Amino acid sequence: MSVETRPTMSDKKTTPKRQGISTQAVHAGEARQKPGDSITDPIFCASTFTFPDSQSVIDFIEQGQNREEYGRYGNPNEKVVEAKLAVLEGAEAALLFSTGMAALVGLLMAKLNAGDEIIFFDECYHRSREFCAKHLSRFGIVTRQVRACDYEAMEAAINPLTKMLISESPTNPHLSVVDLERFTAIGHEHNVETLIDATLATPYNLRPIDAGVDYVLHSATKYLGGHNDLLAGSIAGSAEKLEPVRKLRGIMGSINSPHNIYLLSRGLKTFELRMKRHNENGQAVAEFLAAHPRIERVFYPGLSSHPQHEIAKKTMRGFGGLVTFLVKDADWRATADVVDAVQIPRIAPSLGGVESLIEQPLVMSYYECTAEERQQFGIPDNMIRMSCGIENAEDLIEDLQQALEA
């Protein structure tokens, strides 16, 4: 090779090999040499950031300098974690919010105007449904719901006022898996933006951005934080499309605290390691339940009986730690008895932490709904949702066995 054609170091840096997920989770977004020469990013507990003189303020405004001004508009810790999340998601940018719901609200409030319409697949987090149907409607925004994974119905519901298609994948708690290629193709054909809540999948198991989805939502409270000790949310997508969302976040103030951001950054360091165990435990527990005589049905994408199993195998690396199942011939009280009999999982809402959690959706999330509403949402009395943590799978299975026999 001649000197003229030999690649330089700068050439090599322009087309870097995509690093592994753990390498990205540990190092992405972080400066190699940090303030105080610390291996970890220091926590910036500052509500405001000072300028040495008035000209510095003018330079900051006119030159768009990459520094902080006021805590509601940004924090050094926030920038690090946002960059890390963007790399993990394969997106240009990411925005961090105080919660997953704050992320959803921030995106929709920034993107929608009176008279606009959005279309939901109907299996979704009940608070997302409540915000859109009950509160966005007060501002003249219409929410239409169609059956999950019914792409013909979704396309038929689109009209000139439609601005966004929204779904979870997998859905909560039914774990339906969206065919992202069909979902995004519908959006592109009709010039409608798309949003996928991939909280249950995480960027380890699913990368909606690669499939052409415009926005990816996460409740970072769950698997991304991973330790049941923080609340956070994020939106990933193109930097241009997220800029108005970023500006509105600064006005609404739906930001996170420096300590919470630190906990999220710390939790992300072990993200891949945790997700491998969540996937293993979820699969093992689902297979055990599917073979148990007291179980009527198991909802889990890793089972061949799942309606979208082939799509899940094609698009997902693993299937997560959430398993939903129905207890055969059980009323709500007998179902509650199973929940009460387990000894390892704690009875609580949420999911994605190192500790296993278990709940009866009827009691935990839909108790105030009528029987007709629960039937509409697909929440029978004998449904149990279990979030498998990182305990040993054999211990979780043994515990479920004794609970089902009790």
PyMOL commands that set and color helices and strands:
alter all, ss='L'
color gray80, all
select helices_A, chain A and resi 9-14+21-27+35-37+54-63+76-89+100-111+126-139+151-157+180-189+202-205+208-211+239-252+258-268+271-290+309-315+332-341+361-364+371-377+393-405
alter helices_A, ss='H'
color red, helices_A
select strands_A, chain A and resi 93-97+117-121+142-146+162-168+193-197+215-219+233-237+295-299+322-327+346-347+357-359+383-387
alter strands_A, ss='S'
color yellow, strands_A
deselect
rebuild
show_as cartoon
